[in-house]
Amino acid sequence: MVGLLVNQGLRVEEIKALKVEDLLLREGRIMVHSQRRTAERVLELEAGQVYELMDYLAVTRKKLLQGYGETSDVLFLQHHKAANFYGVTATLLKHLRKINGAVKNLDQIRGSVITHWVRTYDLRKAQYMAGHRYVSSTEDYKQQLLDELQGDVQKFHPL
């Protein structure tokens, strides 16, 4: 899950909605379906993610399915059919904060990823990767870049 947050900038709702068939592991891609706030897209997986997801499917998910007593097409299962997916993400966030105390929430991670994409790629590619329906949503991250630069100048400039 952390890899999908950090590398693909997915929202928690998108991770929760993923199905096993959304993984296109042979192609090294993942299909992200449209949600209330995002558009549908197909994103590249990092090489390490492919192996981690294969391992998850082959070992961890099989063990979790035993607790379900039935089959499920949901990618990320929870122990004993727990209904609240946000309990899992809250635990994940707690562990991330132990690693880096500056992490506030999972949306902050997504924002950092999108800001990186805006720096690295053209605006339209960043818009597609983020799943923004409107380019104006992606342009907001350009403003964040300017604000960061201005903050750095004020912080480190001798005047």
DSSP file (Angstrom, degrees, kcal/mol; ACC not computed):
  #  RESIDUE AA STRUCTURE BP1 BP2  ACC     N-H-->O    O-->H-N    N-H-->O    O-->H-N    TCO  KAPPA ALPHA  PHI   PSI    X-CA   Y-CA   Z-CA
    1    1 A M     >        0   0    0      0, 0.0     4,-1.9     0, 0.0     5,-0.2   0.000 360.0 360.0 360.0 -39.9    0.0    0.0    0.0
    2    2 A V  H  >  +     0   0    0      1,-0.2     4,-2.9     2,-0.2     5,-0.3   0.907 360.0  54.4 -61.0 -40.7    2.8    2.4    0.8
    3    3 A G  H  >>S+     0   0    0      1,-0.2     4,-2.9     2,-0.2     5,-0.7   0.882 107.6  49.5 -60.3 -39.0    4.3    1.9   -2.6
    4    4 A L  H  >5S+     0   0    0      3,-0.2     6,-2.0     2,-0.2     4,-0.6   0.825 113.2  47.3 -70.5 -31.5    0.9    2.8   -4.2
    5    5 A L  H  <5S+     0   0    0     -4,-1.9     4,-0.4     4,-0.2    -2,-0.2   0.926 121.8  34.5 -70.3 -46.1    0.8    5.9   -2.1
    6    6 A V  H  <5S+     0   0    0     -4,-2.9    -2,-0.2    -5,-0.2    -3,-0.2   0.892 127.8  32.0 -81.8 -42.0    4.4    7.0   -2.8
    7    7 A N  H  <5S+     0   0    0     -4,-2.9    -3,-0.2    -5,-0.3    -2,-0.1   0.850 133.1  25.5 -88.7 -35.9    4.9    5.9   -6.4
    8    8 A Q  S  <<S-     0   0    0     -5,-0.7    -3,-0.2    -4,-0.6    -2,-0.1   0.509  93.2-131.8-107.2  -6.2    1.4    6.3   -7.9
    9    9 A G        +     0   0    0     -4,-0.4    -4,-0.2    -6,-0.3    -3,-0.1   0.846  41.7 175.9  61.9  35.6    0.0    8.9   -5.6
   10   10 A L        -     0   0    0     -6,-2.0     2,-0.2     1,-0.1    -1,-0.2  -0.394  28.4-123.4 -75.7 150.1   -3.2    7.0   -5.1
   11   11 A R     >  -     0   0    0      1,-0.1     4,-2.0    -2,-0.1     3,-0.3  -0.522  26.8-111.6 -82.4 158.1   -5.9    8.2   -2.7
   12   12 A V  H  > S+     0   0    0      1,-0.2     4,-2.6     2,-0.2     5,-0.2   0.884 119.2  55.6 -58.9 -39.8   -7.0    5.8    0.1
   13   13 A E  H  > S+     0   0    0      1,-0.2     4,-1.5     2,-0.2    -1,-0.2   0.867 107.5  49.4 -62.0 -36.2  -10.4    5.5   -1.6
   14   14 A E  H  > S+     0   0    0     -3,-0.3     4,-0.6     2,-0.2    -1,-0.2   0.894 110.8  48.7 -71.1 -39.6   -8.7    4.3   -4.8
   15   15 A I  H >< S+     0   0    0     -4,-2.0     3,-1.0     1,-0.2    61,-0.4   0.916 110.6  51.7 -65.0 -42.4   -6.5    1.8   -2.9
   16   16 A K  H 3< S+     0   0    0     -4,-2.6    -1,-0.2     1,-0.2    -2,-0.2   0.856 109.4  50.6 -61.6 -35.5   -9.6    0.5   -1.2
   17   17 A A  H 3< S+     0   0    0     -4,-1.5    -1,-0.2    -5,-0.2    -2,-0.2   0.541  82.6 119.8 -83.1  -7.5  -11.5    0.0   -4.5
   18   18 A L    <<  -     0   0    0     -3,-1.0    57,-2.5    -4,-0.6    58,-0.4  -0.311  46.8-158.9 -63.5 139.9   -8.7   -1.9   -6.2
   19   19 A K  B >   -A   74   0A   0     55,-0.3     3,-1.5    56,-0.1     4,-0.4  -0.775  30.6-110.5-112.4 160.6   -9.5   -5.4   -7.5
   20   20 A V  G >  S+     0   0    0     53,-2.6     3,-1.6    -2,-0.3    54,-0.1   0.885 118.4  57.9 -58.0 -39.9   -7.1   -8.2   -8.3
   21   21 A E  G 3  S+     0   0    0     52,-0.3    -1,-0.3     1,-0.3    53,-0.1   0.620  91.2  71.9 -70.4 -10.6   -7.9   -7.9  -12.0
   22   22 A D  G <  S+     0   0    0     -3,-1.5     9,-2.7     8,-0.1     2,-0.6   0.673  79.1  90.1 -75.6 -17.0   -6.8   -4.2  -11.9
   23   23 A L  E <   -B   30   0B   0     -3,-1.6     2,-0.6    -4,-0.4     7,-0.2  -0.720  55.2-174.3 -82.2 120.9   -3.2   -5.4  -11.5
   24   24 A L  E >>> +B   29   0B   0      5,-2.5     5,-2.2    -2,-0.6     4,-1.0  -0.636  17.1 164.3-110.6  69.3   -1.6   -5.8  -14.9
   25   25 A L  T 345 +     0   0    0     -2,-0.6     3,-0.2     1,-0.3    -1,-0.2   0.821  68.4  56.7 -65.0 -35.7    1.6   -7.3  -13.5
   26   26 A R  T 345S+     0   0    0      1,-0.2    -1,-0.3    -3,-0.2    -2,-0.1   0.837 115.4  39.7 -64.4 -30.9    2.9   -8.7  -16.8
   27   27 A E  T <45S-     0   0    0     -3,-0.8    -1,-0.2     2,-0.2    -2,-0.2   0.576 111.5-122.4 -90.6 -12.4    2.7   -5.1  -18.3
   28   28 A G  T  <5S+     0   0    0     -4,-1.0    17,-3.5     1,-0.3     2,-0.3   0.868  72.7 115.5  71.8  37.2    4.0   -3.5  -15.1
   29   29 A R  E   < -BC  24  44B   0     -5,-2.2    -5,-2.5    15,-0.3     2,-0.4  -0.876  53.0-147.7-134.8 164.5    0.9   -1.4  -14.8
   30   30 A I  E     -BC  23  43B   0     13,-2.4    13,-2.6    -2,-0.3     2,-0.6  -1.000  15.3-136.9-135.5 137.0   -2.1   -0.8  -12.5
   31   31 A M  E     - C   0  42B   0     -9,-2.7     2,-0.6    -2,-0.4    11,-0.2  -0.822  17.0-165.0 -94.2 123.3   -5.6    0.2  -13.6
   32   32 A V  E     - C   0  41B   0      9,-3.3     9,-2.4    -2,-0.6     2,-0.1  -0.944  13.6-142.3-112.1 117.0   -7.1    2.9  -11.3
   33   33 A H        -     0   0    0     -2,-0.6   -16,-0.1     7,-0.2     5,-0.1  -0.388  29.2 -90.9 -78.3 155.2  -10.9    3.3  -11.7
   34   34 A S        -     0   0    0     -2,-0.1     5,-0.2     2,-0.1     2,-0.2  -0.330  45.3-171.5 -65.3 145.2  -12.6    6.7  -11.5
   35   35 A Q        -     0   0    0      3,-1.7     3,-0.2    -3,-0.1     5,-0.1  -0.615  45.2 -80.9-122.5-176.4  -13.8    7.7   -8.1
   36   36 A R  S    S+     0   0    0      1,-0.2    -2,-0.1    -2,-0.2     3,-0.0   0.864 130.8  25.7 -56.0 -37.6  -15.9   10.6   -6.9
   37   37 A R  S    S+     0   0    0      2,-0.0    96,-0.3    95,-0.0     2,-0.3   0.456 119.8  53.7-110.6  -3.1  -12.9   12.9   -7.0
   38   38 A T  S    S-     0   0    0     -3,-0.2    -3,-1.7    94,-0.1    94,-0.2  -0.925  70.1-122.3-136.3 158.9  -10.6   11.3   -9.6
   39   39 A A        -     0   0    0     92,-2.8     2,-0.1    -2,-0.3    -2,-0.0  -0.543  39.6 -92.2 -93.8 161.3  -10.6   10.1  -13.2
   40   40 A E        +     0   0    0     -2,-0.2     2,-0.3    -6,-0.1    -7,-0.2  -0.439  54.7 159.8 -71.0 145.7   -9.7    6.7  -14.4
   41   41 A R  E     -C   32   0B   0     -9,-2.4    -9,-3.3    -2,-0.1     2,-0.5  -0.988  39.1-129.4-161.2 161.2   -6.1    6.0  -15.4
   42   42 A V  E     -C   31   0B   0     -2,-0.3     2,-0.3   -11,-0.2   -11,-0.2  -0.987  32.1-167.7-117.6 123.7   -3.5    3.3  -16.0
   43   43 A L  E     -C   30   0B   0    -13,-2.6   -13,-2.4    -2,-0.5     2,-0.2  -0.843  22.0-112.1-117.2 149.0   -0.2    3.9  -14.2
   44   44 A E  E     -C   29   0B   0     -2,-0.3     2,-0.3   -15,-0.2   -15,-0.3  -0.507  27.9-140.4 -73.7 142.6    3.2    2.4  -14.5
   45   45 A L        -     0   0    0    -17,-3.5     2,-0.1    -2,-0.2   -41,-0.0  -0.809  19.6-114.8 -99.5 146.5    4.4    0.3  -11.5
   46   46 A E     >  -     0   0    0     -2,-0.3     4,-1.6     1,-0.1     3,-0.5  -0.474  30.8-111.5 -73.0 153.4    8.0    0.4  -10.4
   47   47 A A  H  > S+     0   0    0      1,-0.3     4,-1.4     2,-0.2     3,-0.2   0.896 118.3  51.6 -55.7 -43.6   10.0   -2.9  -10.9
   48   48 A G  H  > S+     0   0    0      1,-0.2     4,-2.2     2,-0.2    -1,-0.3   0.833 105.1  56.8 -63.6 -32.3   10.2   -3.5   -7.1
   49   49 A Q  H  > S+     0   0    0     -3,-0.5     4,-3.0     2,-0.2     5,-0.3   0.883 100.7  57.4 -66.8 -37.5    6.4   -3.0   -6.7
   50   50 A V  H  X S+     0   0    0     -4,-1.6     4,-2.3     1,-0.2    -1,-0.2   0.937 110.2  43.8 -58.8 -47.0    5.7   -5.7   -9.3
   51   51 A Y  H  X S+     0   0    0     -4,-1.4     4,-2.5     2,-0.2    -1,-0.2   0.905 113.5  50.7 -66.1 -41.8    7.6   -8.2   -7.1
   52   52 A E  H  X S+     0   0    0     -4,-2.2     4,-2.5     1,-0.2    -2,-0.2   0.917 112.5  46.7 -61.8 -43.0    6.1   -7.0   -3.9
   53   53 A L  H  X S+     0   0    0     -4,-3.0     4,-2.6     2,-0.2    -2,-0.2   0.874 111.0  51.8 -68.1 -37.4    2.6   -7.3   -5.3
   54   54 A M  H  X S+     0   0    0     -4,-2.3     4,-2.4    -5,-0.3    -2,-0.2   0.924 112.0  46.8 -62.8 -43.4    3.3  -10.8   -6.7
   55   55 A D  H  X>S+     0   0    0     -4,-2.5     4,-2.5     2,-0.2     5,-0.7   0.908 111.3  51.7 -63.7 -42.8    4.5  -11.8   -3.3
   56   56 A Y  I  <>S+     0   0    0     -4,-2.5     5,-3.3     1,-0.2     6,-0.4   0.933 112.8  45.1 -59.6 -46.5    1.5  -10.3   -1.7
   57   57 A L  I  <5S+     0   0    0     -4,-2.6     5,-0.3     1,-0.2    -2,-0.2   0.897 117.3  44.2 -64.5 -41.1   -0.9  -12.2   -4.0
   58   58 A A  I  <5S+     0   0    0     -4,-2.4    -1,-0.2    -5,-0.2    -2,-0.2   0.820 133.3   7.0 -76.3 -32.1    0.9  -15.5   -3.7
   59   59 A V  I  X5S+     0   0    0     -4,-2.5     4,-1.9    -5,-0.2    -3,-0.2   0.790 127.5  37.9-116.4 -67.7    1.4  -15.5    0.1
   60   60 A T  I  ><S+     0   0    0     -5,-0.7     4,-2.3     1,-0.2     5,-0.2   0.914 117.3  47.3 -63.1 -48.4   -0.2  -12.8    2.2
   61   61 A R  H  ><S+     0   0    0     -5,-3.3     4,-2.4     1,-0.2    -1,-0.2   0.875 109.6  54.9 -64.4 -36.6   -3.5  -12.5    0.4
   62   62 A K  H  > S+     0   0    0     -6,-0.4     4,-1.2    -5,-0.3    -1,-0.2   0.904 108.8  48.5 -62.5 -40.5   -3.9  -16.3    0.3
   63   63 A K  H  X S+     0   0    0     -4,-1.9     4,-0.8     1,-0.2     3,-0.3   0.914 111.9  48.8 -65.2 -42.0   -3.5  -16.4    4.1
   64   64 A L  H >X S+     0   0    0     -4,-2.3     4,-0.8     1,-0.2     3,-0.6   0.864 105.2  58.6 -66.4 -34.6   -6.0  -13.6    4.5
   65   65 A L  H >X>S+     0   0    0     -4,-2.4     4,-1.5     1,-0.2     5,-0.5   0.823  96.3  63.1 -63.7 -30.8   -8.5  -15.3    2.2
   66   66 A Q  H 3<5S+     0   0    0     -4,-1.2    -1,-0.2    -3,-0.3    -2,-0.2   0.868 102.0  50.7 -61.2 -35.7   -8.5  -18.3    4.5
   67   67 A G  H <<5S+     0   0    0     -4,-0.8    -1,-0.2    -3,-0.6    -2,-0.2   0.709 104.8  58.7 -73.1 -20.8  -10.0  -16.1    7.2
   68   68 A Y  H <<5S-     0   0    0     -4,-0.8    -2,-0.2    -3,-0.5    -1,-0.2   0.850  89.0-149.2 -77.1 -34.9  -12.7  -14.9    4.8
   69   69 A G  T  <5S+     0   0    0     -4,-1.5     2,-0.3     1,-0.2    -3,-0.1   0.547  73.7  54.6  75.9   4.8  -14.0  -18.4    4.2
   70   70 A E  S   <S-     0   0    0     -5,-0.5    -1,-0.2     2,-0.0     2,-0.2  -0.936  93.6 -87.1-154.3 173.3  -15.0  -17.3    0.7
   71   71 A T        -     0   0    0     -2,-0.3     2,-0.3    -3,-0.1    -5,-0.0  -0.558  37.7-174.7 -88.2 156.7  -13.4  -15.8   -2.4
   72   72 A S        -     0   0    0     -2,-0.2     5,-0.1     2,-0.1    -7,-0.0  -0.990  26.0-153.1-148.7 143.0  -13.1  -12.0   -2.9
   73   73 A D        +     0   0    0     -2,-0.3   -53,-2.6   -54,-0.1   -52,-0.3   0.448  62.3 116.2 -95.6  -0.8  -11.9  -10.0   -5.8
   74   74 A V  B     -A   19   0A   0    -55,-0.2   -55,-0.3     1,-0.1     3,-0.1  -0.487  61.0-144.8 -67.2 134.1  -10.8   -7.1   -3.6
   75   75 A L  S    S+     0   0    0    -57,-2.5     2,-0.9     1,-0.2   -56,-0.1   0.969  85.5  44.8 -67.9 -54.7   -7.0   -6.6   -3.8
   76   76 A F  S    S-     0   0    0    -58,-0.4    -1,-0.2   -61,-0.4     2,-0.2  -0.808  77.1-170.1-100.7 105.4   -6.3   -5.6   -0.2
   77   77 A L        -     0   0    0     -2,-0.9     2,-0.3    -3,-0.1   -12,-0.1  -0.479  10.6-138.9 -87.9 159.8   -8.2   -7.8    2.3
   78   78 A Q    >   -     0   0    0     -2,-0.2     3,-1.3     4,-0.1     7,-0.0  -0.866  32.9 -85.3-117.9 155.5   -8.4   -7.1    6.0
   79   79 A H  G >  S-     0   0    0     -2,-0.3     3,-1.5     1,-0.3   -15,-0.1  -0.322 108.3  -4.8 -56.8 133.2   -8.2   -9.6    8.8
   80   80 A H  G 3  S-     0   0    0      1,-0.3    -1,-0.3   -16,-0.2   -12,-0.1   0.803 123.7 -67.2  52.7  38.8  -11.5  -11.3    9.6
   81   81 A K  G <  S-     0   0    0     -3,-1.3    -1,-0.3   -17,-0.2    -2,-0.2   0.803  71.4-168.1  56.6  34.8  -13.5   -9.2    7.0
   82   82 A A    <   -     0   0    0     -3,-1.5    -1,-0.2     1,-0.1    -4,-0.1  -0.270  13.5-150.0 -55.2 138.3  -13.1   -6.0    9.0
   83   83 A A  S    S+     0   0    0      1,-0.1     2,-1.1     2,-0.0    -1,-0.1   0.767  75.1  77.4 -84.6 -27.3  -15.4   -3.4    7.5
   84   84 A N    >>  +     0   0    0      1,-0.2     3,-1.2     2,-0.1     4,-0.5  -0.721  49.8 178.0 -95.5  98.2  -13.3   -0.3    8.3
   85   85 A F  H >> S+     0   0    0     -2,-1.1     4,-1.5     1,-0.3     3,-0.7   0.762  78.1  69.9 -64.8 -25.7  -10.5    0.0    5.8
   86   86 A Y  H 3> S+     0   0    0      1,-0.3     4,-1.9     2,-0.2    -1,-0.3   0.681  86.1  65.6 -72.0 -17.0   -9.4    3.3    7.4
   87   87 A G  H <> S+     0   0    0     -3,-1.2     4,-1.8     2,-0.2    -1,-0.3   0.879 102.2  49.2 -66.1 -38.1   -8.3    1.4   10.5
   88   88 A V  H <X S+     0   0    0     -3,-0.7     4,-2.3    -4,-0.5    -2,-0.2   0.927 112.4  46.5 -65.7 -45.7   -5.6   -0.2    8.3
   89   89 A T  H  X S+     0   0    0     -4,-1.5     4,-2.5     1,-0.2    -2,-0.2   0.822 108.8  55.7 -69.7 -29.8   -4.5    3.2    6.9
   90   90 A A  H  X S+     0   0    0     -4,-1.9     4,-2.0     2,-0.2    -1,-0.2   0.909 109.6  46.3 -66.5 -41.0   -4.5    4.7   10.4
   91   91 A T  H  X S+     0   0    0     -4,-1.8     4,-2.0     2,-0.2    -2,-0.2   0.907 112.2  51.3 -65.3 -42.0   -2.1    2.0   11.5
   92   92 A L  H  X S+     0   0    0     -4,-2.3     4,-2.2     1,-0.2    -2,-0.2   0.913 109.5  49.8 -59.8 -44.6    0.0    2.5    8.3
   93   93 A L  H  X S+     0   0    0     -4,-2.5     4,-2.3     1,-0.2    -1,-0.2   0.881 107.2  55.1 -63.1 -39.3    0.1    6.3    9.1
   94   94 A K  H  X S+     0   0    0     -4,-2.0     4,-1.2     1,-0.2    -1,-0.2   0.907 109.8  46.1 -60.9 -42.8    1.2    5.6   12.6
   95   95 A H  H  X S+     0   0    0     -4,-2.0     4,-1.4     1,-0.2    -2,-0.2   0.882 110.8  52.8 -68.2 -38.3    4.2    3.5   11.4
   96   96 A L  H  X S+     0   0    0     -4,-2.2     4,-2.8     1,-0.2    -2,-0.2   0.875 105.8  54.5 -64.6 -36.5    5.1    6.1    8.8
   97   97 A R  H  < S+     0   0    0     -4,-2.3    -1,-0.2     1,-0.2    -2,-0.2   0.824 103.3  55.9 -67.0 -30.7    5.1    8.8   11.5
   98   98 A K  H  < S+     0   0    0     -4,-1.2     3,-0.2     1,-0.2    -1,-0.2   0.869 112.2  43.1 -66.6 -35.3    7.6    6.7   13.5
   99   99 A I  H  < S+     0   0    0     -4,-1.4     2,-0.4     1,-0.3    -2,-0.2   0.907 135.5  11.8 -74.6 -43.8    9.9    6.7   10.4
  100  100 A N    ><  -     0   0    0     -4,-2.8     3,-1.8    -5,-0.1    -1,-0.3  -0.902  62.3-162.0-141.5 107.7    9.4   10.4    9.6
  101  101 A G  T 3  S+     0   0    0     -2,-0.4    -4,-0.1     1,-0.3    -1,-0.1   0.624  85.8  72.5 -64.9 -14.2    7.7   12.7   12.2
  102  102 A A  T 3  S+     0   0    0     -5,-0.0     2,-0.5     2,-0.0    -1,-0.3   0.613  70.0 106.0 -77.8 -11.1    7.0   15.3    9.5
  103  103 A V    <   +     0   0    0     -3,-1.8     3,-0.1    -7,-0.2    -3,-0.1  -0.581  41.6 173.3 -72.9 119.2    4.3   13.1    7.9
  104  104 A K        -     0   0    0     -2,-0.5     2,-0.3     1,-0.4    -1,-0.2   0.888  59.8 -26.3 -91.4 -50.0    0.9   14.6    8.8
  105  105 A N     >  -     0   0    0      1,-0.0     4,-1.0    -8,-0.0     3,-0.4  -0.935  64.3 -94.4-156.9 175.7   -1.5   12.5    6.8
  106  106 A L  H  > S+     0   0    0     -2,-0.3     4,-1.9     1,-0.2     5,-0.1   0.777 119.0  61.7 -73.5 -25.7   -1.7   10.4    3.7
  107  107 A D  H  > S+     0   0    0      1,-0.2     4,-2.6     2,-0.2    -1,-0.2   0.832  98.3  58.4 -66.4 -31.3   -3.0   13.3    1.6
  108  108 A Q  H  > S+     0   0    0     -3,-0.4     4,-2.2     2,-0.2    -1,-0.2   0.896 104.6  50.2 -63.6 -39.8    0.2   15.1    2.3
  109  109 A I  H  X S+     0   0    0     -4,-1.0     4,-2.2     2,-0.2    -2,-0.2   0.934 110.8  48.8 -63.2 -45.6    2.1   12.2    0.7
  110  110 A R  H  X S+     0   0    0     -4,-1.9     4,-2.6     1,-0.2     5,-0.2   0.917 110.1  52.1 -60.0 -43.4   -0.1   12.4   -2.3
  111  111 A G  H  X S+     0   0    0     -4,-2.6     4,-2.4     1,-0.2    -1,-0.2   0.891 109.0  49.8 -60.3 -40.8    0.4   16.1   -2.5
  112  112 A S  H  X S+     0   0    0     -4,-2.2     4,-2.0     2,-0.2    -1,-0.2   0.892 110.7  50.0 -65.1 -39.9    4.2   15.7   -2.4
  113  113 A V  H  X S+     0   0    0     -4,-2.2     4,-2.2     2,-0.2    -2,-0.2   0.931 112.2  46.6 -64.1 -46.0    4.0   13.1   -5.2
  114  114 A I  H  X S+     0   0    0     -4,-2.6     4,-2.5     2,-0.2    -2,-0.2   0.895 110.1  53.4 -65.9 -39.5    1.9   15.4   -7.4
  115  115 A T  H  X S+     0   0    0     -4,-2.4     4,-1.8     1,-0.2    -1,-0.2   0.904 109.1  49.9 -60.2 -40.9    4.2   18.3   -6.7
  116  116 A H  H  X S+     0   0    0     -4,-2.0     4,-2.3     2,-0.2    -2,-0.2   0.912 109.9  50.7 -62.6 -43.2    7.2   16.1   -7.8
  117  117 A W  H  X S+     0   0    0     -4,-2.2     4,-3.4     1,-0.2    -2,-0.2   0.899 107.4  52.9 -62.6 -40.4    5.3   15.2  -11.0
  118  118 A V  H  < S+     0   0    0     -4,-2.5    -1,-0.2     1,-0.2    -2,-0.2   0.881 112.7  45.5 -63.4 -37.3    4.6   18.8  -11.8
  119  119 A R  H  < S+     0   0    0     -4,-1.8    -1,-0.2    -5,-0.2    -2,-0.2   0.890 122.5  36.0 -67.9 -40.0    8.3   19.5  -11.5
  120  120 A T  H  < S+     0   0    0     -4,-2.3    -2,-0.2    -5,-0.1     2,-0.2   0.887 119.5  33.7 -86.3 -43.4    9.3   16.5  -13.5
  121  121 A Y  S  < S-     0   0    0     -4,-3.4     2,-0.1    -5,-0.2     0, 0.0  -0.539  91.7 -84.8-110.4 172.7    6.7   16.1  -16.3
  122  122 A D     >  -     0   0    0     -2,-0.2     4,-2.2     1,-0.1     3,-0.2  -0.355  48.5-103.1 -72.6 164.8    4.5   18.5  -18.3
  123  123 A L  H  > S+     0   0    0      1,-0.2     4,-2.3     2,-0.2     5,-0.1   0.854 118.1  52.5 -60.6 -40.1    1.3   19.7  -16.7
  124  124 A R  H  > S+     0   0    0      2,-0.2     4,-2.3     1,-0.2    -1,-0.2   0.886 109.7  48.2 -66.7 -39.5   -1.0   17.4  -18.7
  125  125 A K  H  > S+     0   0    0     -3,-0.2     4,-2.7     2,-0.2     5,-0.2   0.919 112.5  48.8 -66.9 -42.1    1.0   14.2  -17.9
  126  126 A A  H  X S+     0   0    0     -4,-2.2     4,-2.2     2,-0.2     6,-0.2   0.891 110.2  52.7 -62.4 -38.8    0.9   15.2  -14.2
  127  127 A Q  H  X>S+     0   0    0     -4,-2.3     5,-1.8    -5,-0.2     4,-1.1   0.934 111.5  45.4 -61.4 -46.8   -2.8   15.8  -14.5
  128  128 A Y  H ><5S+     0   0    0     -4,-2.3     3,-0.5     1,-0.2    -2,-0.2   0.939 113.4  48.8 -61.9 -48.4   -3.4   12.4  -16.0
  129  129 A M  H 3<5S+     0   0    0     -4,-2.7    -1,-0.2     1,-0.3    -2,-0.2   0.862 113.2  47.5 -62.9 -36.0   -1.2   10.6  -13.4
  130  130 A A  H 3<5S-     0   0    0     -4,-2.2    -1,-0.3    -5,-0.2    -2,-0.2   0.692 108.6-125.9 -77.9 -18.3   -2.9   12.4  -10.5
  131  131 A G  T <<5 +     0   0    0     -4,-1.1   -92,-2.8    -3,-0.5     2,-0.3   0.692  49.8 162.8  80.6  18.1   -6.3   11.6  -11.9
  132  132 A H      < -     0   0    0     -5,-1.8    -1,-0.3    -6,-0.2   -94,-0.1  -0.541  33.6-154.2 -72.9 133.5   -7.4   15.2  -11.9
  133  133 A R  S    S+     0   0    0    -96,-0.3     2,-0.4    -2,-0.3    -1,-0.2   0.817  81.9  42.9 -74.5 -30.8  -10.4   15.8  -14.1
  134  134 A Y  S >> S-     0   0    0      1,-0.1     3,-1.2    -7,-0.1     4,-0.8  -0.937  74.7-137.2-121.9 139.8   -9.5   19.5  -14.6
  135  135 A V  H 3> S+     0   0    0     -2,-0.4     4,-2.4     1,-0.3     3,-0.3   0.770 101.6  70.5 -64.9 -25.0   -6.0   20.9  -15.3
  136  136 A S  H 3> S+     0   0    0      1,-0.2     4,-1.2     2,-0.2    -1,-0.3   0.837  92.9  57.3 -61.9 -31.5   -6.7   23.7  -12.8
  137  137 A S  H <4 S+     0   0    0     -3,-1.2     4,-0.4     1,-0.2    -1,-0.2   0.892 110.0  43.6 -64.6 -38.5   -6.5   21.1  -10.0
  138  138 A T  H >X S+     0   0    0     -4,-0.8     3,-1.4    -3,-0.3     4,-0.6   0.850 105.9  61.7 -74.6 -34.7   -3.0   20.2  -11.1
  139  139 A E  H >X S+     0   0    0     -4,-2.4     4,-1.4     1,-0.3     3,-0.8   0.788  90.6  69.4 -62.4 -27.2   -2.0   23.9  -11.6
  140  140 A D  H 3X S+     0   0    0     -4,-1.2     4,-1.4     1,-0.3    -1,-0.3   0.831  93.9  56.8 -58.5 -31.3   -2.7   24.4   -7.9
  141  141 A Y  H <> S+     0   0    0     -3,-1.4     4,-1.6    -4,-0.4    -1,-0.3   0.773  98.8  59.2 -73.9 -25.3    0.4   22.3   -7.2
  142  142 A K  H <X S+     0   0    0     -3,-0.8     4,-1.9    -4,-0.6    -1,-0.2   0.899 104.3  51.3 -64.2 -40.5    2.5   24.7   -9.4
  143  143 A Q  H  X S+     0   0    0     -4,-1.4     4,-2.5     1,-0.2    -2,-0.2   0.879 105.6  55.0 -63.4 -38.1    1.5   27.4   -6.9
  144  144 A Q  H  X S+     0   0    0     -4,-1.4     4,-2.5     1,-0.2    -1,-0.2   0.886 105.2  53.8 -61.8 -37.9    2.7   25.2   -4.1
  145  145 A L  H  X S+     0   0    0     -4,-1.6     4,-2.4     2,-0.2    -2,-0.2   0.926 109.6  47.0 -60.7 -45.0    6.1   25.0   -5.8
  146  146 A L  H  X S+     0   0    0     -4,-1.9     4,-2.6     1,-0.2    -2,-0.2   0.902 111.4  51.0 -64.1 -41.3    6.3   28.7   -5.9
  147  147 A D  H  X S+     0   0    0     -4,-2.5     4,-2.4     2,-0.2    -1,-0.2   0.896 110.0  50.4 -62.8 -40.1    5.3   29.0   -2.3
  148  148 A E  H  X S+     0   0    0     -4,-2.5     4,-2.4     2,-0.2    -2,-0.2   0.930 111.6  47.7 -62.7 -45.5    8.0   26.5   -1.3
  149  149 A L  H  X S+     0   0    0     -4,-2.4     4,-2.5     1,-0.2    -2,-0.2   0.911 111.6  49.8 -62.5 -42.6   10.6   28.4   -3.3
  150  150 A Q  H  X S+     0   0    0     -4,-2.6     4,-2.3     1,-0.2    -1,-0.2   0.902 110.8  50.4 -63.9 -40.1    9.5   31.7   -1.7
  151  151 A G  H  X S+     0   0    0     -4,-2.4     4,-2.0     2,-0.2    -2,-0.2   0.893 110.0  50.1 -63.3 -40.1    9.7   30.1    1.7
  152  152 A D  H  X S+     0   0    0     -4,-2.4     4,-2.8     2,-0.2     5,-0.3   0.902 109.6  50.9 -65.1 -41.2   13.2   28.7    1.0
  153  153 A V  H  X S+     0   0    0     -4,-2.5     4,-2.3     1,-0.2    -2,-0.2   0.931 112.8  45.8 -62.7 -44.7   14.4   32.2   -0.1
  154  154 A Q  H  < S+     0   0    0     -4,-2.3    -1,-0.2     1,-0.2    -2,-0.2   0.853 116.2  46.9 -66.4 -33.9   13.0   33.8    3.1
  155  155 A K  H  < S+     0   0    0     -4,-2.0    -2,-0.2    -5,-0.2    -1,-0.2   0.896 126.0  24.2 -74.6 -40.9   14.5   31.1    5.2
  156  156 A F  H  < S+     0   0    0     -4,-2.8    -2,-0.2    -5,-0.1    -3,-0.2   0.574  92.6 101.9-108.8 -11.3   18.0   31.0    3.7
  157  157 A H     <  -     0   0    0     -4,-2.3    -4,-0.0    -5,-0.3     0, 0.0  -0.573  69.3-134.2 -77.5 137.8   18.6   34.4    2.1
  158  158 A P              0   0    0      0, 0.0    -1,-0.1     0, 0.0    -4,-0.0   0.725 360.0 360.0 -67.1 -21.4   20.8   36.6    4.3
  159  159 A L              0   0    0      0, 0.0    -5,-0.1     0, 0.0    -2,-0.1   0.498 360.0 360.0 -80.8 360.0   18.6   39.7    3.9
